[in-house]
Amino acid sequence: MMTRAWSYCVALALISAVLVASAQDSRDAPELVRQHVKAMAAQALEHVGADAVIAIPDLTRLLEDPSEGLRNSACIALAGIGPAARDALPALRRALSDPGNDVRRFAQCAIERIAPKHD
């Protein structure tokens, strides 16, 4: 099991790798690699929880990414952040009409973790 600090470091390293890759020529950093690194960073942020609040704007933007896998990862990460990701709720609600079944399912799960209904 990863500790939050370790997960946070991994996420930051992966995000840094994306920034470096984005600055490189496309022959050196193909889109598939960038997508994979972004997805791994989002997945690492899921384990950081509320301490990953700084990443919420980036994760929210990923909900609009053309890659269904990245949209899935963003939903999962936001769910892991929990109630601290309240600012992402409007984007997650829009994701409920995403063409991808998994995105819709993960968005619903994220909404329930961020803003659980109280009986």
C-alpha positions as CSV (number, residue, x, y, z in Angstrom):
1,M,0.0,0.0,0.0
2,M,1.3,3.4,-1.0
3,T,1.6,6.2,1.5
4,R,0.1,9.6,0.6
5,A,3.5,11.3,0.5
6,W,4.9,8.6,-1.9
7,S,1.8,8.8,-4.1
8,Y,2.0,12.6,-4.2
9,C,5.7,12.4,-5.2
10,V,4.9,9.9,-7.9
11,A,2.1,12.1,-9.2
12,L,4.2,15.2,-9.3
13,A,7.0,13.3,-11.1
14,L,4.5,12.0,-13.7
15,I,3.0,15.5,-14.2
16,S,6.5,16.9,-14.6
17,A,7.2,14.2,-17.2
18,V,4.0,15.2,-19.1
19,L,5.2,18.9,-19.1
20,V,8.6,17.9,-20.4
21,A,7.1,15.6,-23.0
22,S,4.7,18.3,-24.1
23,A,7.6,20.6,-24.8
24,Q,9.3,18.0,-27.0
25,D,8.9,17.3,-30.6
26,S,6.0,14.9,-31.3
27,R,8.5,12.3,-32.6
28,D,10.1,12.2,-29.2
29,A,6.9,12.2,-27.2
30,P,4.0,10.5,-29.0
31,E,0.5,11.4,-27.9
32,L,-0.1,7.9,-26.6
33,V,2.8,8.2,-24.2
34,R,1.5,11.6,-23.0
35,Q,-2.0,10.1,-22.4
36,H,-0.5,7.2,-20.5
37,V,1.5,9.4,-18.3
38,K,-1.4,11.7,-17.6
39,A,-3.6,8.7,-16.7
40,M,-0.9,7.3,-14.3
41,A,-0.6,10.7,-12.7
42,A,-4.4,10.9,-12.2
43,Q,-4.4,7.4,-10.7
44,A,-1.6,8.3,-8.3
45,L,-3.6,11.4,-7.2
46,E,-6.5,9.2,-6.3
47,H,-4.4,7.7,-3.5
48,V,-3.3,11.1,-2.2
49,G,-6.9,12.0,-1.3
50,A,-7.7,15.5,0.0
51,D,-4.0,16.5,-0.1
52,A,-4.3,16.5,-3.9
53,V,-6.7,19.5,-3.9
54,I,-4.2,21.5,-5.9
55,A,-4.7,19.1,-8.9
56,I,-8.5,19.6,-9.0
57,P,-8.4,22.2,-11.9
58,D,-6.2,19.9,-14.0
59,L,-8.3,16.9,-13.3
60,T,-11.4,18.9,-14.1
61,R,-9.9,19.8,-17.5
62,L,-9.2,16.1,-18.1
63,L,-12.9,15.4,-18.0
64,E,-13.1,17.2,-21.4
65,D,-10.1,15.3,-22.9
66,P,-10.8,13.3,-26.1
67,S,-9.4,10.2,-24.5
68,E,-12.0,8.2,-22.7
69,G,-9.3,6.6,-20.6
70,L,-8.2,10.0,-19.3
71,R,-11.7,11.0,-18.6
72,N,-12.1,7.8,-16.6
73,S,-8.9,8.4,-14.7
74,A,-9.9,12.0,-13.9
75,C,-13.3,10.8,-12.4
76,I,-11.5,8.1,-10.3
77,A,-8.9,10.6,-9.0
78,L,-11.6,13.2,-8.1
79,A,-13.5,10.4,-6.3
80,G,-10.4,9.7,-4.3
81,I,-10.0,13.3,-3.4
82,G,-13.5,13.2,-2.0
83,P,-15.4,16.2,-0.6
84,A,-12.4,18.5,-1.1
85,A,-13.1,18.2,-4.9
86,R,-16.5,19.9,-4.6
87,D,-15.4,22.5,-7.2
88,A,-15.4,19.7,-9.8
89,L,-19.0,18.8,-9.3
90,P,-20.4,20.8,-12.2
91,A,-17.9,19.1,-14.6
92,L,-18.7,15.7,-13.1
93,R,-22.4,16.3,-13.6
94,R,-21.7,17.2,-17.2
95,A,-19.8,13.9,-17.5
96,L,-23.0,12.0,-16.6
97,S,-23.9,12.6,-20.3
98,D,-20.5,11.5,-21.7
99,P,-20.7,9.0,-24.6
100,G,-18.6,6.6,-22.7
101,N,-20.4,4.2,-20.3
102,D,-17.4,3.9,-18.0
103,V,-17.0,7.7,-17.8
104,R,-20.7,8.1,-16.8
105,R,-20.3,5.3,-14.2
106,F,-17.1,6.7,-12.8
107,A,-18.5,10.3,-12.8
108,Q,-21.6,9.1,-10.8
109,C,-19.3,7.3,-8.3
110,A,-17.2,10.5,-7.9
111,I,-20.2,12.6,-7.3
112,E,-21.4,10.2,-4.6
113,R,-18.0,10.3,-2.9
114,I,-17.7,14.1,-3.1
115,A,-21.2,15.0,-2.1
116,P,-22.8,12.0,-0.5
117,K,-26.6,12.2,0.1
118,H,-27.5,12.2,3.7
119,D,-30.6,10.3,4.7
